[in-house]
Each structure stands twice: as structure tokens, then as C-alpha cells.
Amino acid sequence: MDNHSNENITRKDLMKVFWRSLRLLGSFNFERMQGLGYAFTMMPIIKKLYKTKEEQSAALKRHLEFFNTAPWLSTFIIGITVAMEEENAKNTDFDTKSITAVKVGLMGPVAAIGDSLFWGTIRLIAAGIGASLTIKGNPLGILLYALVFNIPHYICRYFGLFQGYKLGTKLLNKALESGIMQKVTFGASVVGLMSIGAMTASMVKFTTPLEIGQGEGVVKVQEVLNQIFPSLLPLLFTVLIYFLLRKNVKVTYLIVGTLLFGIAAKAIGFM
């Protein structure tokens, strides 16, 4: 299919993306997290660049995939994505897999910076300033809290989008000229898989209190597993869920099944 386009992204288009990015978390869910919000944010760009329903549908599906990062800095990744979609619409040889690879590769590092900067630092400073006035009965404390947190937030969100777009355009031009796009895609994929692996180990909580033996010779199963293969149980559980998803088991069933399994396992002393 020929997806060649002569459309160029303008500042007006980027501003539409900026305002939509504020609703990135509006449809947050535990299956794809910010995926639906990301697709919603990209819709003005997709509608402008792609003229047929088939092309628009393919682009939306790319951005409906799992995505999760610090929302305050998310526009940096979105800006790069806009540049990549623009290049894809103009270049029929562009590898669309690189768009997903770059998103997945960047969401972890951006989340680490954004969470520590905004959630771990600016939020606490804003809360301290606001609370010090509020406890004295000054209603300006609430306003100051909102201003101290959101002024840097909006500045980062605005400039992140435009700088991400400019950076993405420059990098794409250099990558296409030098032929290293495939290496960039491969590297981003590796980083993305590492991030997903780290999320599995840190976010999937699954330990067992089972013990073997009695008295002084008792052996704790979890300690043995940690020595052989740390986070083995979270890994096995994640692989099981992935296998069931590949078998087209509904996500709702998996969520309910996980809850019931957790309750039953806790009741019998397995977890």
C-alpha cells in the first residue's frame, strides 16, 4: 500500500497534541495502561498524515499497545513519535516497527526521571509550601501548591513535545542517510525488553511461605528459590499469563482468576 504523503506537521498540529496529552491518563487501565490515552493524543496527527481508513487504523493500532511512563515528561516521547509517523507517511520504505521500539525503549528511562523529579521532588516541595500556609488558615496554600507543581509541569510538557519533535526529525534524517535505522530499532527493542523484564521482577509480587522439614532442619522454600533463581515465581506467573493471552483468554477472566487464585493460595498457606 502506498502511504506517501506530502503533509507537513505544523505548530497548530503540535498544539492539538499538547492539549490532548493532558488526558493521557483519562482511560488508564491495567491491560495497556496509557495505551488508549496515547492513541487519543496521536489522533490529530494520524488523521492529517493518513488519508485512508486502513492507514489510519494501522497507525492507531500501533499506539494502542502497552505504554506507561511519567505523564509530565510523556510529550518528549510523543514528539519523537509524531516525527516518526510523519516520516513514515512520506517514506514508503520506513519500518513501522521502529516506532513501537523507540516508544518502549524510552518509556522506562523517561519514567525514572519524571517520577523522581516531579513525584519525588517537586510534589513534596509544593506540598510543603502549600501545607505551611493551609495549616495557618490561609487558603492561598492550596493555590500555591497547584502553581508550584503545575508551572514546571506545563513548561516541561510544552517544551518536551516541541523538542522531542525536532530531535526526532533530526535523528531520523541522520539515521536514514547513514542506514543505521535498523541498529537503532534493535537497540531500542533490547532496552524495551530489559525494562519489561525489570517491571516483571519488581511489580509482580509472588512469594511463598512454604517450609520443608521440622525443627532446626526446616528449609524455607522461598529462600532456596532466591538462591537458585531470584523472582522465579513472578516470572513463571507472568509466562503463564502471557501464554493464556496468546490463547485468546479474555483479560477480564485473567484478572478475576488472579484474584481468586491469590485468595485461595493465601488461605491454604501457599502464598
Protein Blocks (a to p, Z undefined) as FASTA:
>chain_A
ZZbdfbdcdfklmmmmmmmmmmmmmmgcfklommmmmmmmmmmmmmmmpmbfklmmmmmm
mmmpccdddfklmmmmmmmmmmmmmmmmmmmkbcfklmmmmmmmmmmmmmmmmmmmmmmm
mmmmmmmmmmmmmmnopaklmmmmmmmmmmmmmmmmmmmmmmmmmmmmmmmmmmmmnopm
mmmmmmmmmmmmmmmmmmmmmmmccddfbdedehjlbccfklmmmmmoghklmmmmmmmm
mmmmmnopafklmmmmmmmmmmmmmmnopZZ
